[in-house]
Amino acid sequence: MTTLRPGSILLGTTRPAELRDWYRKALTPEQEGEGAIDLGGFLLVIDQRDDVDTKNNEPGRMILNFHVDDFDAIEAQLRAAGVNWLGPIEDRPIGRFGTFVDPDGNYLQIIQLRQEV
């Protein structure tokens, strides 16, 4: 059997240009253009959808996680981009977690796992 490898995710929205700009500013400030956002070989495709609300009513259903090596640097980048944090940064037994929210109400997390995990 072949294990499937994810290549992209489609994020449906009622305001694709605004959401694409937000994601680029927060996650990949060096990228430009209207196409998919390259997140290290995994593509984020943001597209106009008529079958979604302007806000995600169940944002905890799926959370996009970013595993990072330098939590403090990424946290500073996200703060400089003006992201809204869901709550305070959490130090858990397995690592540090920070959850932030995009303009449509979707949750995203940065995670730095402890070395011994």
Residue pairs with C-beta under 8 A, 6 or more apart in sequence:
6 42
7 42
7 43
8 36
8 42
8 43
8 44
8 45
9 42
9 43
9 44
9 45
9 64
10 45
10 46
10 47
11 19
11 44
11 45
11 46
11 47
11 104
11 106
12 47
12 48
12 49
12 51
12 52
13 19
13 46
13 47
13 48
13 49
13 52
13 104
14 48
14 49
14 50
14 52
14 53
14 54
14 104
15 54
15 103
15 104
16 46
16 47
16 48
18 103
19 46
19 102
19 103
19 104
20 34
20 37
20 46
22 102
22 103
23 37
23 44
23 46
23 102
24 31
24 32
24 37
25 81
25 82
26 77
26 78
26 81
26 83
26 100
26 102
27 37
27 39
27 44
27 66
28 37
28 38
28 39
29 77
29 81
31 37
31 38
36 43
36 44
36 45
37 43
37 44
37 45
37 46
39 66
54 104
55 104
55 105
56 104
56 105
56 106
57 105
59 101
59 105
59 106
59 107
60 107
63 99
63 107
63 108
63 109
64 106
64 107
64 108
64 109
65 108
65 109
65 110
65 111
66 74
66 108
66 109
66 110
66 111
67 111
67 112
67 113
68 74
68 110
68 111
68 112
69 112
70 112
71 96
71 98
71 110
71 112
74 110
75 89
75 98
75 110
78 98
78 100
78 110
83 100
83 101
84 100
84 101
85 98
85 99
85 100
85 101
86 99
86 100
86 101
86 107
87 99
89 96
89 97
89 98
90 96
90 97
90 98
93 114
94 113
94 114
94 117
95 111
95 112
95 113
95 114
95 117
96 111
96 112
97 109
97 110
97 111
98 109
98 110
98 111
99 107
99 108
99 109
100 107
100 108
100 109
100 110
101 107
101 108
102 108
